[in-house]
Amino acid sequence: MKNIFLSALFCVAIVTVNAQDEKPVYEFENLVDLSHTDTKNQCQTGTCWSFATISFLESELIRMGKGEHNLSEMFNVRMTYPKKAEKYVRMHGKHQFGPGSLCHDVINVLREDGCIPESAYSGRENDDVDHNHGQMDAVLEAAVEAVVKTGGGKYDYLGAVDGILDAYIGEVPEKFEYQGKEYTPESFRDDMGLDAEDYMNFTSYTHHPFYEDFVLEIPDNFSQGEFMNVPLNDMISVIDNALDNGFSVAWDADVSERSFSFKNGMAVIPVKGIDKADMWKKVVEEKEVTQEMRQETFDNFSTTDDHLMHLIGRATDQNGTIYYMIKNSWGDDNPYGGIQYISQEYVKLKTVGILLHKDGVPKAVKKSFK
């Protein structure tokens, strides 16, 4: 677990981001580094949404004084897939079905089903086995597609879906013991003090009015979750205010850019003409992102809902450029142990949506809600 470092207690990390060329380098000064649990690896699964939001909730527990806990990511997968299956069948197959979801789907599970520690439900046979959902996802998709093609839900197809999930990732225990007490998923949620009503989604796009909720039109939003729409500057102020007051942020973003590099632990929005081979050998000049650029990339599909992560801090490089620190779910094999430094311009352009505790939202932004 990392400790909290505010601006009065700077933590400097100086790293060569290209081992073959020792100059030039990025030097980061961490201004805010919020408490978080160790980096995990989603392995061969499309479950970043659960890993990111569980990491976020684990930081919430630390912030709330509940201590450090390792929560189960696969519990959310197990509880969400049947809901997707029913939606898919009721929509006659004209709907998203697959492993992807969004942060609020974890919050929906929290509200409806509770939560559970990893020690009680890991979704794998033992700790030595990596997550791999390739076959499970294919079997589930074939099952619901067969239901649609053969007349809908006359039979107990959801029972079949449950059976597939139980076979691959295990049955959810009705009761379990944790730290000397017996719990159900619901009582564990309540004992941890997690309240689903405390969390809000935000985004920033001009095809809907600002300061109103709307259902964000992205494929993985199968549950039709609503996002508060705010101007770009307000979205950044929401992130900054949250971090400055000890609240981390779950972050949904596009990571398909050539300038997003887990290997190098960074992401930037460079100006045109910078070769990818040179990108990590020097501090590059970045574009200045506008609200119009955000909308254009969303409309032309160059910004898509690719990956969800956990935003845990803020830093600057040696030139004073602002970066956000994100905890990824691809393991710890990069210069920062699985953490990445994401420039503010990248966050402005490539953020699809964020989720955070409502108390992390600035009062000035709250006053603008309709």
ChimeraX attribute file (.defattr): number of C-alpha atoms within 10 A of each C-alpha:
attribute: neighborCount
match mode: 1-to-1
recipient: residues
	/A:1	12
	/A:2	10
	/A:3	11
	/A:4	16
	/A:5	17
	/A:6	19
	/A:7	14
	/A:8	8
	/A:9	12
	/A:10	14
	/A:11	16
	/A:12	14
	/A:13	13
	/A:14	13
	/A:15	14
	/A:16	17
	/A:17	23
	/A:18	19
	/A:19	10
	/A:20	8
	/A:21	12
	/A:22	12
	/A:23	13
	/A:24	13
	/A:25	18
	/A:26	21
	/A:27	18
	/A:28	22
	/A:29	19
	/A:30	23
	/A:31	24
	/A:32	26
	/A:33	26
	/A:34	25
	/A:35	23
	/A:36	24
	/A:37	17
	/A:38	15
	/A:39	17
	/A:40	16
	/A:41	16
	/A:42	21
	/A:43	15
	/A:44	12
	/A:45	16
	/A:46	19
	/A:47	23
	/A:48	27
	/A:49	29
	/A:50	28
	/A:51	28
	/A:52	30
	/A:53	27
	/A:54	24
	/A:55	31
	/A:56	26
	/A:57	25
	/A:58	21
	/A:59	27
	/A:60	25
	/A:61	19
	/A:62	17
	/A:63	18
	/A:64	12
	/A:65	10
	/A:66	14
	/A:67	12
	/A:68	16
	/A:69	16
	/A:70	15
	/A:71	20
	/A:72	21
	/A:73	26
	/A:74	24
	/A:75	27
	/A:76	25
	/A:77	23
	/A:78	20
	/A:79	21
	/A:80	18
	/A:81	22
	/A:82	19
	/A:83	14
	/A:84	20
	/A:85	25
	/A:86	17
	/A:87	18
	/A:88	22
	/A:89	22
	/A:90	14
	/A:91	13
	/A:92	16
	/A:93	18
	/A:94	11
	/A:95	16
	/A:96	19
	/A:97	24
	/A:98	17
	/A:99	22
	/A:100	22
	/A:101	27
	/A:102	29
	/A:103	28
	/A:104	25
	/A:105	22
	/A:106	28
	/A:107	26
	/A:108	18
	/A:109	18
	/A:110	22
	/A:111	16
	/A:112	13
	/A:113	18
	/A:114	23
	/A:115	26
	/A:116	29
	/A:117	19
	/A:118	15
	/A:119	12
	/A:120	17
	/A:121	20
	/A:122	20
	/A:123	23
	/A:124	15
	/A:125	13
	/A:126	8
	/A:127	9
	/A:128	7
	/A:129	8
	/A:130	15
	/A:131	19
	/A:132	16
	/A:133	17
	/A:134	12
	/A:135	10
	/A:136	17
	/A:137	20
	/A:138	12
	/A:139	15
	/A:140	22
	/A:141	17
	/A:142	11
	/A:143	17
	/A:144	25
	/A:145	18
	/A:146	15
	/A:147	20
	/A:148	17
	/A:149	11
	/A:150	10
	/A:151	11
	/A:152	17
	/A:153	14
	/A:154	8
	/A:155	10
	/A:156	9
	/A:157	19
	/A:158	17
	/A:159	11
	/A:160	15
	/A:161	20
	/A:162	17
	/A:163	13
	/A:164	17
	/A:165	23
	/A:166	14
	/A:167	11
	/A:168	17
	/A:169	21
	/A:170	19
	/A:171	15
	/A:172	19
	/A:173	12
	/A:174	9
	/A:175	15
	/A:176	17
	/A:177	13
	/A:178	13
	/A:179	5
	/A:180	6
	/A:181	8
	/A:182	11
	/A:183	18
	/A:184	17
	/A:185	22
	/A:186	18
	/A:187	16
	/A:188	21
	/A:189	20
	/A:190	15
	/A:191	11
	/A:192	17
	/A:193	13
	/A:194	20
	/A:195	14
	/A:196	18
	/A:197	12
	/A:198	11
	/A:199	15
	/A:200	20
	/A:201	20
	/A:202	23
	/A:203	23
	/A:204	28
	/A:205	20
	/A:206	15
	/A:207	9
	/A:208	14
	/A:209	14
	/A:210	18
	/A:211	19
	/A:212	14
	/A:213	19
	/A:214	17
	/A:215	14
	/A:216	20
	/A:217	11
	/A:218	14
	/A:219	15
	/A:220	19
	/A:221	19
	/A:222	20
	/A:223	17
	/A:224	15
	/A:225	17
	/A:226	18
	/A:227	21
	/A:228	22
	/A:229	26
	/A:230	24
	/A:231	17
	/A:232	20
	/A:233	12
	/A:234	18
	/A:235	23
	/A:236	16
	/A:237	16
	/A:238	25
	/A:239	26
	/A:240	21
	/A:241	18
	/A:242	22
	/A:243	23
	/A:244	19
	/A:245	14
	/A:246	21
	/A:247	25
	/A:248	31
	/A:249	29
	/A:250	28
	/A:251	29
	/A:252	27
	/A:253	20
	/A:254	19
	/A:255	20
	/A:256	15
	/A:257	14
	/A:258	13
	/A:259	18
	/A:260	19
	/A:261	18
	/A:262	21
	/A:263	15
	/A:264	19
	/A:265	22
	/A:266	24
	/A:267	24
	/A:268	25
	/A:269	24
	/A:270	20
	/A:271	11
	/A:272	9
	/A:273	6
	/A:274	11
	/A:275	10
	/A:276	11
	/A:277	7
	/A:278	11
	/A:279	16
	/A:280	24
	/A:281	19
	/A:282	15
	/A:283	17
	/A:284	15
	/A:285	13
	/A:286	16
	/A:287	14
	/A:288	14
	/A:289	17
	/A:290	14
	/A:291	15
	/A:292	13
	/A:293	14
	/A:294	21
	/A:295	17
	/A:296	16
	/A:297	14
	/A:298	18
	/A:299	13
	/A:300	9
	/A:301	10
	/A:302	14
	/A:303	21
	/A:304	20
	/A:305	24
	/A:306	15
	/A:307	22
	/A:308	30
	/A:309	25
	/A:310	29
	/A:311	29
	/A:312	27
	/A:313	29
	/A:314	27
	/A:315	26
	/A:316	20
	/A:317	20
	/A:318	13
	/A:319	10
	/A:320	10
	/A:321	13
	/A:322	18
	/A:323	26
	/A:324	26
	/A:325	22
	/A:326	24
	/A:327	29
	/A:328	26
	/A:329	25
	/A:330	19
	/A:331	17
	/A:332	18
	/A:333	13
	/A:334	17
	/A:335	17
	/A:336	18
	/A:337	14
	/A:338	21
	/A:339	24
	/A:340	24
	/A:341	28
	/A:342	24
	/A:343	22
	/A:344	23
	/A:345	21
	/A:346	25
	/A:347	22
	/A:348	21
	/A:349	26
	/A:350	26
	/A:351	22
	/A:352	25
	/A:353	22
	/A:354	27
	/A:355	24
	/A:356	25
	/A:357	20
	/A:358	16
	/A:359	15
	/A:360	21
	/A:361	21
	/A:362	16
	/A:363	11
	/A:364	11
	/A:365	15
	/A:366	13
	/A:367	9
	/A:368	11
	/A:369	13
	/A:370	9
